[in-house]
Amino acid sequence: MALSYKARRRWSLVILLIGLPLYIVLAVTLVDLIDRPPVWLELLIYVGLGFLWMLPFRFVFLGVGQSDPDTPPEE
């Protein structure tokens, strides 16, 4: 089932305003469980977790920054 443009915009806002801060807290808590790894390893963990965060939501954010394709063209 494909989401409409407006639904994708709304879901992208929900994901960015609620989901992303929750994911950041979860990632910091996860890294904190390990006894403070070296800085380079900690950076790699955060980059990896940041990349993994976007994978399930790539289709929600696809084309959200463009104009609404469902509106009729203005003359």
Backbone bond lengths (Angstrom), bond angles and torsions (degrees), N, CA, C in turn:
res aa  C-N    CA-C-N  psi(-1)  N-CA   C-N-CA  omega(-1)  CA-C   N-CA-C  phi
1 M - - - 1.441 - - 1.534 108.62 -
2 A 1.302 116.51 121.14 1.451 121.72 -179.38 1.528 110.22 -86.52
3 L 1.313 115.82 140.69 1.457 120.73 178.00 1.515 109.90 -85.34
4 S 1.319 116.19 146.67 1.461 120.02 175.88 1.523 108.77 -72.66
5 Y 1.315 115.48 169.43 1.460 120.72 -179.01 1.530 110.78 -62.12
6 K 1.336 116.60 -44.15 1.465 120.04 -178.98 1.524 111.51 -66.57
7 A 1.319 117.06 -37.83 1.462 120.21 178.50 1.530 110.39 -66.57
8 R 1.323 117.04 -39.93 1.465 119.71 178.01 1.526 111.19 -64.59
9 R 1.340 116.81 -37.66 1.471 119.82 177.74 1.514 110.89 -64.71
10 R 1.327 116.35 -44.22 1.468 119.84 179.82 1.521 111.40 -64.55
11 W 1.333 116.77 -45.73 1.466 120.07 -180.00 1.530 111.41 -64.83
12 S 1.330 116.99 -35.44 1.462 118.82 178.78 1.525 110.53 -65.13
13 L 1.337 117.82 -37.96 1.464 119.96 176.42 1.527 111.54 -65.75
14 V 1.313 116.91 -43.02 1.468 120.50 178.46 1.529 109.92 -61.54
15 I 1.308 116.34 -44.19 1.468 120.16 -179.27 1.523 110.94 -63.77
16 L 1.339 117.18 -43.19 1.461 120.05 -177.69 1.527 112.94 -73.35
17 L 1.325 117.89 -37.44 1.465 120.53 -175.07 1.524 114.04 -86.61
18 I 1.325 117.84 -27.45 1.465 120.55 -178.45 1.526 111.07 -113.99
19 G 1.331 116.64 -48.71 1.461 120.43 -174.77 1.511 114.22 -69.25
20 L 1.314 117.57 -42.38 1.467 120.20 -177.39 1.531 112.40 -65.35
21 P 1.346 120.21 -46.46 1.468 117.91 176.43 1.530 113.11 -60.82
22 L 1.329 116.94 -37.70 1.463 119.52 177.00 1.522 111.21 -64.37
23 Y 1.321 116.75 -39.36 1.458 120.95 179.13 1.525 110.79 -67.53
24 I 1.320 117.52 -36.62 1.464 120.83 178.49 1.528 109.92 -64.46
25 V 1.334 116.61 -44.58 1.464 120.22 178.02 1.523 110.02 -61.51
26 L 1.321 117.09 -42.02 1.458 121.29 178.61 1.532 111.41 -63.42
27 A 1.333 117.11 -42.32 1.470 120.45 -179.46 1.525 111.12 -66.41
28 V 1.332 117.53 -42.24 1.462 120.34 179.45 1.524 110.21 -66.29
29 T 1.331 116.92 -39.15 1.464 120.55 177.55 1.522 110.62 -64.45
30 L 1.324 116.56 -40.66 1.460 120.80 179.00 1.526 111.64 -62.79
31 V 1.320 117.16 -43.87 1.465 120.46 179.53 1.525 110.17 -70.52
32 D 1.331 117.28 -31.24 1.456 120.63 179.52 1.530 111.87 -68.93
33 L 1.330 117.56 -25.09 1.458 120.50 177.36 1.526 111.93 -65.07
34 I 1.336 115.10 -30.44 1.464 120.67 174.00 1.531 106.37 -81.28
35 D 1.327 118.00 142.18 1.470 120.76 -177.94 1.517 111.91 -70.46
36 R 1.293 117.59 77.12 1.466 125.66 175.48 1.537 112.11 36.88
37 P 1.356 115.71 86.49 1.469 118.86 179.53 1.534 110.57 -68.51
38 P 1.327 117.42 170.98 1.474 119.43 176.11 1.534 110.50 -58.60
39 V 1.315 115.24 157.02 1.457 121.21 -174.19 1.529 111.42 -59.17
40 W 1.315 117.57 -41.63 1.473 119.86 -178.21 1.527 110.90 -65.77
41 L 1.335 117.44 -37.15 1.461 120.59 178.75 1.527 110.75 -72.09
42 E 1.318 115.85 -38.23 1.470 119.96 177.22 1.530 110.32 -63.02
43 L 1.320 117.25 -41.20 1.462 121.32 177.28 1.525 110.74 -62.47
44 L 1.329 116.85 -44.16 1.464 120.19 178.05 1.532 111.80 -62.54
45 I 1.319 117.42 -37.95 1.465 120.83 178.35 1.521 110.08 -64.08
46 Y 1.338 116.84 -46.18 1.467 120.07 -179.35 1.533 112.03 -65.74
47 V 1.317 117.04 -39.02 1.471 120.13 177.35 1.525 110.00 -65.07
48 G 1.316 116.71 -43.24 1.463 120.53 178.30 1.519 112.19 -63.41
49 L 1.324 117.01 -44.83 1.465 120.11 177.93 1.527 111.55 -65.68
50 G 1.324 117.11 -34.82 1.465 120.67 176.68 1.519 111.66 -66.05
51 F 1.306 116.46 -37.58 1.465 120.23 177.26 1.524 110.82 -69.98
52 L 1.329 117.16 -41.58 1.462 120.73 179.15 1.524 112.35 -65.01
53 W 1.336 116.81 -29.25 1.465 120.84 -179.76 1.520 111.42 -64.04
54 M 1.299 117.41 -38.63 1.460 120.18 -173.45 1.527 113.95 -80.61
55 L 1.312 118.42 -22.13 1.461 120.66 -174.98 1.534 114.82 -57.46
56 P 1.327 120.66 -47.22 1.468 118.21 -178.55 1.531 113.61 -70.28
57 F 1.326 117.86 -19.96 1.462 120.99 -173.51 1.522 114.25 -106.45
58 R 1.312 118.51 9.77 1.468 119.79 -175.09 1.521 112.46 -63.56
59 F 1.324 118.52 -31.63 1.462 119.85 -179.36 1.525 111.99 -78.44
60 V 1.336 117.15 -22.83 1.464 119.94 176.62 1.525 109.61 -71.20
61 F 1.325 117.52 -40.07 1.454 121.63 -176.33 1.528 113.56 -85.02
62 L 1.305 118.00 -8.81 1.460 121.64 -176.08 1.535 110.99 -66.21
63 G 1.317 118.02 115.80 1.453 123.28 176.03 1.509 115.48 79.55
64 V 1.328 118.84 9.17 1.463 120.79 -178.04 1.526 111.29 -69.73
65 G 1.288 118.58 -30.30 1.463 121.59 -178.67 1.520 114.36 -78.70
66 Q 1.315 117.62 -6.09 1.459 120.93 -179.76 1.518 110.01 -92.13
67 S 1.323 116.67 171.35 1.459 119.87 179.05 1.525 110.30 -70.77
68 D 1.330 116.00 159.55 1.470 122.39 -176.80 1.529 110.03 -65.90
69 P 1.319 118.20 119.01 1.468 120.14 -178.73 1.530 112.71 -73.40
70 D 1.339 118.59 -14.07 1.455 121.66 -177.24 1.528 113.33 -86.96
71 T 1.307 118.16 -12.31 1.473 120.41 -179.72 1.523 108.89 -78.95
72 P 1.330 116.49 143.97 1.476 118.64 177.86 1.531 109.83 -70.03
73 P 1.327 117.37 147.35 1.476 119.98 -179.47 1.526 110.87 -68.36
74 E 1.321 114.37 142.08 1.477 120.18 178.35 1.513 109.70 -81.66
75 E 1.313 115.06 142.13 1.470 119.20 -179.59 1.486 112.28 -100.06
